[in-house]
Amino acid sequence: MRSTRNVLPFAAAFGVALTLFPTLPQQVAAQTEINVLVAPVTVSEGIDRRFGERIADEIRKSLERFPGYRPISKGDVEKALKQYSLDANAMTPIEWRQLATAMSAPLVMTGTASRGGGGVEVNVTFQDPRTGDALPTSAFSVADDRQHERAAQTIMTQLETGVEYGRRIAFCADYLASEQVQDAINNCNEALEYSPESTRARYLRGRAHMLAESWGTAAEDLESVVAADPSNTEALQSLAYTHAKLGNKDRSLELYREYLNFNPEDVDVRLNIAYELASAGGFAEAMAILQDGVARDPDNIPLLEYLGGVALSAGQSGGQVTDPAAIRTSVDAFEKVMAAKGDNLDPAMLTNVVNAYLLIEEYDDALAFSERALQMIENPPAASGESQNGEEPQTPAMSKEQLLAQVHAARANVFSRTDRYAQAADEFGKALRYNPDIENGHQRLAQFKLRAGDSQGAIADFRTAVTQGADSNQIADALFAQGYQDHFQKKQYRPAIDMFEVAAEFARAPDVSNRIHFFAAYGYYLQGTAIDNSNAQAEACAPARNALSTFQAALPHLNRAGNYEANSQGEIRNAVDVQVYRQEQIIKKSC
């Protein structure tokens, strides 16, 4: 069974589509002999039946001299007709194609002759019997049904043109396969000169433009292919991807759905479509494609697994929930995968479950799944042989240490969300030990420690973060913001001042430093005022001493506040001077 981690991106899958090009042009390019089954031209009433047979005889003679082609002899054809109990005079073009396939002929000629235009109109086709792809030919007229030689000459002239067209198509495909975009486009352009209506040439040229990321030009070619042949699944898929890259998600989804109408049960196709949509940012559209597949096959593990991942991405932005329903879809899908896989579950997927539960604030479930993930990472299923559910063993996308770090970091977020900061710091410390390269790792650990009341530990980690290249002004800003929001606005001045003091240590930019020192001074003033208010009646000695030292602590910060809120600074300074004098008088009287 297929893993969603093996869903090929467009670039990697590109070569696969090239194997679907017609066999004929590739063989022409290689100059190998191609067996051609020549069927008698079917004549309408009033035309000598021998006219069609004589054309076929002349074509076989000409092909004997035509480089790279060899006609199947008339005798061999008659033997095959007898073997399959077929009547040459009653066969349709489709039946001739089927016979050509049975005789391993890569090319079959069929045609009709009918009265018209004052003579006999002849219309023949050279086709690949397996794909139905045809070389470009056109109807022509001869004076009467005795001019079989002239008709054959015209057909051979058209075949020569068709062969040149086939060569250009083959060259275009070869250049496309080797990613030589301009050479591919040039050869497709030449093919279109031979056959302006060629959908194959336009399809290949469209794919070349896709490779060059010329999405608008690619869409023009591919739209013409789909308009001419709405059942061309290759073109449908390519055009859908192109519109996804252009941001035309509605059109892209419409085309993908048309494609899936032809292949509704093909899980690999559905997964690749979902991948392409998600890669272009169409997470909701990718979800819709996957959910349709799950509705058809509710127990399909690859579909459920990828749906879980896509829905998780669709439901959040920057770690914030934007679509709770999508997150719930993710959780439900992952739960079904876990129920089916049991101990063979990829531990990395469990971390997705943890994050999903975290986003929808189901913290107990998040912790329970994280514990299960840790156990599975430490004691993974056997790496050899085949798993119990028939899947081949998978190579982990991350190392054991990276997985452990990811799970411990997720657990830290859970504990942080539930205000258990000491446990959050402990979990994140473990994550850093397993993976020291976690982005902003020490800065994040310091934040947990700070909230847990471990100021010294937090400062140490902030300093480590700065030595590792963190922006000290960003750290200062983060500390200030936390102190202001968590404490200052709640009139918890003492803890706010403590955080401002730490923030001031890291501030290097004058504007950042001035602002932090201003609020530190203002915090000291407000804290001193609160102490004085509680001592207003008693005017006791100890509170006055405490208030005095608090007011005095505001002055050094005012001196370092620069021009930040200059008018307010003056008011604070005057108020501090008044309070210092007041507290000194209380101390003289009461101490």
C-alpha positions, -999 to 999 in steps of 0.1 A, spaced: 0 0 0 12 35 -8 24 60 17 14 96 14 50 106 20 57 91 -14 32 114 -32 54 127 -60 57 164 -66 50 176 -101 87 179 -111 94 144 -100 64 130 -117 71 148 -150 90 120 -166 62 95 -160 39 114 -183 65 113 -211 61 76 -213 26 81 -226 37 98 -258 28 79 -290 50 49 -298 52 59 -335 72 91 -334 97 77 -310 103 48 -334 105 71 -364 132 91 -346 152 60 -338 149 50 -375 138 15 -367 117 -4 -392 80 0 -385 55 -26 -395 26 -11 -413 -8 -28 -417 -24 -15 -449 -61 -20 -450 -80 -18 -483 -97 16 -487 -134 12 -481 -154 24 -511 -189 37 -511 -217 26 -535 -210 33 -571 -172 30 -568 -153 -2 -580 -143 -22 -549 -110 -30 -566 -102 7 -565 -97 5 -527 -78 -28 -529 -55 -14 -557 -47 17 -536 -37 -7 -507 -15 -27 -531 3 4 -544 9 17 -509 25 -17 -499 48 -14 -530 58 21 -521 64 13 -484 89 -13 -495 110 16 -507 102 39 -479 131 42 -453 122 29 -419 89 13 -428 79 -22 -439 45 -32 -450 29 -64 -436 24 -86 -467 -10 -91 -482 -7 -128 -476 1 -124 -439 -29 -101 -436 -52 -126 -453 -39 -154 -429 -46 -132 -399 -81 -124 -412 -87 -161 -416 -73 -169 -382 -97 -145 -365 -126 -153 -389 -128 -117 -402 -141 -104 -435 -119 -76 -449 -148 -61 -468 -170 -58 -437 -144 -45 -412 -145 -10 -396 -114 11 -389 -116 2 -352 -115 -35 -361 -85 -29 -384 -68 -12 -354 -75 -42 -333 -61 -65 -359 -30 -43 -361 -25 -46 -324 -28 -84 -326 -2 -85 -354 22 -62 -335 19 -34 -361 27 0 -346 10 17 -376 -22 9 -395 -36 27 -426 -74 28 -431 -94 50 -454 -126 57 -474 -134 66 -510 -167 83 -520 -182 102 -548 -179 139 -545 -166 171 -562 -170 157 -597 -147 127 -589 -137 104 -561 -127 118 -527 -101 98 -508 -95 102 -471 -69 79 -454 -55 78 -419 -22 64 -405 -28 56 -368 -10 41 -338 -35 13 -331 -29 14 -293 -32 51 -287 -53 63 -316 -27 90 -324 -27 98 -361 -2 113 -385 -15 144 -402 -33 137 -435 -61 154 -454 -88 143 -479 -81 148 -516 -98 140 -549 -90 121 -581 -109 122 -613 -123 86 -612 -119 52 -596 -93 42 -622 -66 65 -608 -55 43 -580 -18 50 -587 -23 87 -585 -42 83 -553 -14 61 -538 12 87 -548 -7 115 -530 -11 93 -499 26 86 -499 34 123 -502 12 130 -472 29 101 -453 63 118 -459 49 150 -444 34 130 -416 68 113 -409 85 147 -407 57 158 -383 63 126 -363 101 133 -361 95 168 -348 71 155 -322 96 129 -311 124 155 -309 101 177 -289 94 149 -265 131 140 -262 141 176 -255 113 179 -230 125 148 -212 160 163 -209 145 196 -198 159 215 -228 129 238 -229 136 260 -259 146 232 -282 114 213 -272 93 244 -280 111 249 -314 104 214 -325 68 215 -314 65 247 -334 79 229 -365 55 200 -359 26 225 -358 37 239 -392 32 204 -406 -1 199 -387 -16 231 -373 -44 212 -355 -21 188 -337 -32 185 -301 -1 164 -293 22 192 -304 3 217 -284 2 194 -254 40 189 -255 46 226 -260 23 234 -231 43 210 -209 75 227 -220 61 261 -210 51 246 -177 87 234 -172 98 270 -179 71 282 -154 55 303 -181 21 294 -167 0 317 -188 15 306 -221 12 269 -210 -25 275 -201 -32 287 -237 -18 256 -253 -34 232 -228 -68 249 -230 -68 243 -268 -60 206 -262 -88 202 -237 -112 220 -259 -104 197 -288 -104 165 -267 -122 169 -233 -113 133 -224 -75 139 -227 -66 131 -191 -30 141 -195 -40 176 -207 -67 179 -180 -42 172 -152 -15 195 -166 -40 223 -172 -55 219 -138 -20 222 -122 -12 252 -144 -44 270 -132 -35 262 -97 -1 279 -102 -19 309 -117 -41 312 -86 -72 302 -105 -83 277 -79 -119 273 -90 -109 265 -126 -81 242 -113 -105 223 -91 -131 220 -119 -105 205 -142 -92 181 -115 -128 169 -109 -132 163 -147 -100 143 -146 -112 123 -117 -144 115 -136 -122 94 -158 -102 79 -129 -124 81 -98 -109 51 -80 -73 58 -87 -59 67 -53 -24 76 -66 -40 101 -90 -61 116 -63 -31 119 -40 -10 136 -66 -38 160 -74 -42 168 -37 -4 174 -35 -4 197 -65 -33 217 -51 -18 220 -16 16 229 -31 -1 258 -49 -17 269 -16 -51 254 -23 -55 235 9 -93 237 10 -95 224 -26 -70 196 -18 -92 187 12 -123 185 -10 -105 161 -34 -93 139 -6 -127 139 12 -144 128 -20 -119 99 -22 -126 90 14 -163 91 8 -157 65 -20 -133 44 2 -137 52 39 -109 29 50 -83 40 26 -53 47 48 -31 68 24 -61 91 16 -69 95 53 -33 101 62 -28 128 36 -62 143 44 -51 146 81 -19 165 70 -37 188 45 -65 196 69 -40 205 96 -24 230 73 -58 243 61 -70 250 96 -42 272 108 -20 301 99 11 310 119 2 286 146 -32 302 151 -65 284 143 -83 299 113 -107 270 106 -116 248 136 -136 225 114 -106 217 93 -85 209 124 -113 186 136 -113 169 102 -75 164 106 -79 148 141 -107 125 129 -86 114 99 -55 108 120 -75 88 146 -88 64 118 -53 60 106 -40 52 141 -69 27 146 -59 9 114 -21 10 117 -17 4 154 19 1 164 30 4 128 21 41 128 47 66 117 58 84 149 61 116 129 24 115 122 17 113 159 33 147 164 8 160 138 -20 146 160 -5 163 191 -4 196 172 -39 192 160 -53 186 195 -32 215 207 -48 238 182 -83 229 192 -73 231 229 -80 195 238 -49 194 260 -53 161 278 -57 143 245 -26 161 232 -5 150 261 -18 114 259 -9 112 222 25 128 229 33 101 255 23 74 230 45 91 204 75 91 228 70 54 235 69 46 198 99 66 190 119 50 217 107 15 208 99 16 171 84 -14 152 108 -38 135 125 -21 105 128 -52 84 102 -73 66 67 -62 59 44 -45 83 13 -62 97 -10 -42 74 9 -51 43 28 -19 38 64 -19 30 86 -5 58 92 32 55 124 52 60 118 78 86 118 114 73 135 125 105 161 110 128 151 96 162 166 127 179 147 151 157 114 132 163 120 133 201 128 170 200 96 176 180 74 158 204 90 173 235 86 208 220 49 200 213 45 189 249 61 222 261 35 241 241 7 221 257 20 228 293 25 265 284 -11 267 272 -23 253 305 0 277 325 23 250 337 54 269 328 79 249 349 69 217 331 69 236 298 105 247 304 115 211 314 100 197 282 115 223 260 149 218 276 147 181 266 138 191 231 169 213 229 191 185 242 179 163 214 181 190 188 202 220 196 193 236 163 157 243 170 149 277 156 151 304 184 154 275 208 171 292 237 150 323 233 118 301 236 132 282 266 140 315 283 104 327 278 91 295 295 116 299 324 107 335 328 70 327 331 79 299 355 96 325 378 132 313 370 145 348 361 182 338 364 178 307 342 158 328 317 185 355 315 212 328 310 192 314 281 186 348 266 223 355 267 230 321 250 205 330 223 223 363 217 257 346 214 241 323 188 230 352 167 196 362 181 187 398 178 192 413 212 167 441 205 140 416 195 146 398 228 144 431 246 111 440 228 97 405 236 105 408 273 91 443 275 59 433 257 54 404 280 60 425 311 37 452 299 8 429 289 11 403 316 18 426 346 20 464 339 -15 466 325 -28 446 354 -11 470 378 13 443 390 42 468 390 68 448 408 69 418 383 66 442 354 96 462 367 116 430 370 110 421 334 117 457 322 151 455 341 159 423 322 148 437 289 169 468 294 200 446 297 195 434 262 184 466 245 210 480 222 190 503 198 184 537 214 147 538 206 142 504 222 164 512 252 147 546 258 112 532 258 121 504 282 139 527 307 109 551 305 84 524 315 108 510 341 109 545 357 72 549 354 67 515 370 89 524 399 69 556 404 36 538 403 49 511 426 61 538 451 28 556 449 10 524 457 32 518 488 27 555 499 -11 552 494 -12 522 517 8 541 543 -10 574 540 -28 572 574 -2 555 595 29 571 580 49 543 594 87 541 592 92 508 572 68 515 544 82 550 541 117 536 537 104 511 511 86 538 492 117 561 493 140 535 478 113 527 451 109 564 441 147 568 441 151 538 418 130 556 392 156 584 387 184 563 370 159 550 345 146 585 338 181 596 331 185 568 305 151 574 288 165 599 263 137 620 247 111 593 249 78 609 261 98 640 272 68 658 286 57 628 307 93 624 319 92 659 333 59 652 351 72 620 366 104 636 377 86 664 394 62 639 411 92 617 422 109 648 437 78 656 457 75 620 469 111 617 478 107 648 500 75 634 516 90 600 524 121 617 539 99 637 562 79 606 573 112 588 580 125 618 601 93 618 621 86 580 625 120 562 624 
